[in-house]
Amino acid sequence: MTSVNLLHARAKMPQPMEESPSSLRTIRFTNLGDLIRAIDAAPGDALRVTNVSPTVFKGLDEGYETHKIRLSVYNEDCQCLMITVPTLVHEELGGTLYGQLYDHIVRMGLGQRWAYKGHATFYNTRHSTRSTGAKQADSSGGPREGRPRPRWPTIVFDAGYSQTLKDMRAKARAWFADSDHKVKIVILSKLVPEQRKLIIERWEERQDGGVVQVPGCQQRITIAGSWVNPSAYQVVESSDLILSFQLLFLRDPGPGEGDVIIPIAWMKQHAQQVWETWDEVNEESGEWLEGRCIMLES
């Protein structure tokens, strides 16, 4: 068996999803120069940084325009910071789905009543039982209307392939709690390189006993690709992605308005395009820059 075929044979072996290894690198903050060099050398789309004081975090956040450091989530209690490394794959994974949402909003004639909040920094609502800190989404947005005008987005998109799905789900739960439940929908897009899968989860809160709001995954879409060339993509579970108009705009829909429905056929094409970008990036480099094995000669 050739080296390439051996790699593919190993990749096709069934692996429990929750046991997929994390390629996340962790460093200790020393100075800005070393941090920037670590980001440039990061093997994936995220980097965990420890020893980040509130003063250092404030400087990194305020210096975004200069240093272009994409912050993901900061916990002041443990002084830990997650940084997003904007690789080509990450940007396509995190931005394309939001673009589809916005297209639907424009077609309903609501483009001017929707605010794109991008990956602006949102500081946690302070509570005695909650850690202080801040978050940035890969993409986010919300309605312009409201008294007072909504500051938090109603929907956020978080994408990745270096972080584990468990860590991404923890961040989804935190978006609801830390915004004091002003965030209504969290969309997770998780690429699983070892299994050539794209997992998309829609998280919302539900009432428990009529009082407590409990976040949970309300819809899961899994699209799996084969290792043959060209690869074929199959929807393993779920159907069209449905985003509630009421949760997006904080009101009932009017005439010509309704839930945003992103067809599963589009999701399948999206998965194929993301993997094509993944393959192009890694085949050009000839090494595991984004989680893929070195292409060996037979």
HELIX and SHEET records of a PDB file:
HELIX    1   1 SER A    3  ALA A   11  1                                   9    
HELIX    2   2 MET A   17  GLU A   19  5                                   3    
HELIX    3   3 LEU A   32  ALA A   41  1                                  10    
HELIX    4   4 PRO A   54  GLU A   62  1                                   9    
HELIX    5   5 TYR A   64  HIS A   67  1                                   4    
HELIX    6   6 LEU A   88  ARG A  107  1                                  20    
HELIX    7   7 GLY A  111  ARG A  113  5                                   3    
HELIX    8   8 LEU A  165  ASP A  178  1                                  14    
HELIX    9   9 PRO A  193  GLN A  195  5                                   3    
HELIX   10  10 PHE A  245  PHE A  249  1                                   5    
HELIX   11  11 ILE A  264  SER A  285  1                                  22    
SHEET    1   A 6 ARG A  25  ARG A  28  0                                        
SHEET    2   A 6 ALA A  46  THR A  50  1                                        
SHEET    3   A 6 CYS A  80  THR A  84 -1                                        
SHEET    4   A 6 ARG A  70  ASN A  75 -1                                        
SHEET    5   A 6 GLY A 133  GLN A 136 -1                                        
SHEET    6   A 6 THR A 121  TYR A 123 -1                                        
SHEET    1   B 7 TRP A 114  TYR A 116  0                                        
SHEET    2   B 7 SER A 139  PRO A 143 -1                                        
SHEET    3   B 7 ILE A 155  GLY A 160 -1                                        
SHEET    4   B 7 ILE A 185  VAL A 192  1                                        
SHEET    5   B 7 LYS A 197  ASP A 208 -1                                        
SHEET    6   B 7 VAL A 212  GLY A 225 -1                                        
SHEET    7   B 7 TYR A 233  GLU A 237 -1                                        
SHEET    1   C 2 LEU A 241  LEU A 243  0                                        
SHEET    2   C 2 VAL A 260  ILE A 262 -1                                        
END                                                                             
